[in-house]
Amino acid sequence: MAQKLLKREFEAALSAETPLMVLDFYADWCGPCRMQEPQFRMAEAELAGRAEFFKVDIEDQPKLAARFNVMSIPTIVVVKGGTAKWRSVGVTGKDEIVAAVKKIL
């Protein structure tokens, strides 16, 4: 299950050279973010062992959201080597997330 990501944990994951990270930027009060949740979890289940999935609460981690230029939520960002390789703003389906990750792998 995707864990909440804090800035220091993000930096540690980068240092550990986590191969691929999928970040879900959200807020608890955001209705579309709640709609995104099951799609994100299904993508995580399908890609288990191939990518690390993290939830990033923009209210708790504004610097991490700013680092990835998150202006609207939900936003999904696929990160490789510390660099955003793909992003989607708004509710994104499982198949689109999976296809993006597979293309980057």
N, C-alpha and C positions, 0 to 999 in steps of 0.2 A: 504494500500500500504506500502511496506517495507520502513522503514526509514533508513537514513544513521546513522551509529553507530559510536560514538566517544568513546574513552577510558573511559572518566568520566561517560558517559551514560551507558557503559557496566558495570562498577563497581556499578552504581546505580541500574541497572536491577538485578544484582546479590544480592545486599542488599535487594531488594524488593522480592527476591526469585521468580523471573519469572520462571514459571514451566519448560519451554522448549524454547530455542532460536535456530533459524536456521540462520546461518551467511553465507552470500555470499561474499567471498573475491574476489575483482575485481580491475581493473584499467580502466579508460576511454579509453585508447589507445588499449586495448586488444580485438582483434577480437573474439576469443572464448568466452570472457566474455559477449559480446553483444549477442552471440548465446545462452548463458545461461540464459539471462534475462527473456525471455518469459516462460521458463520452471520453473524458480524460482517463477515468479508471479502466474502461474497456480497452483503450489503447495501451495503457500500462500493462494490463494482463496479457495482451497479445504480444507485446515486445519484451516481456520479462527476460532479464539476462542480457538484453542487447542495448538497453539504455536505462539511465537512472531518471526517475520521475520525481519532481518536487513541486510543492505548492508554495507560492510566495504571496503572503498577505501584504498588499501595498501599503496598508496603514501601519503595519508593524515594521516593514522594510522599505521605506521610501527611497533610500539611497540605492538599493538593488533595483528597484523599479526605474529609477532615474538612469542608472547605468545602462539599462536596455531600452531607454526612451519609451517607456510604457506611458501612453497618454490616455488610453481607454481600456476598460476591462469588460469581459475577460480577454486576456492576451496570452497566447501560447507562443513560447520561443524555444527553438531547438538550438542548443549551444554545443559547439565542438571546439575544444582548445581555447575556451574563454571567449569565443566570438560567436555572435548570433548568425546562424546559417539559414534560418527560416523563421518566419513569424506569421501568425494569423490573429487578427483582431475580430472580436465577436465570437459567438458560439460556433465552434468548429467540430465537425463530426469525427468520430473515431477513425473512419477510413482515410480521411484527409490527413490526420495526424500520423497514422501508421505509414501512409505512402510517403510523407515528407521525411520521416525518420529513416525509412528504408532507402530512400534516394541518397541521403547523406551518409549512411553507413557505408 
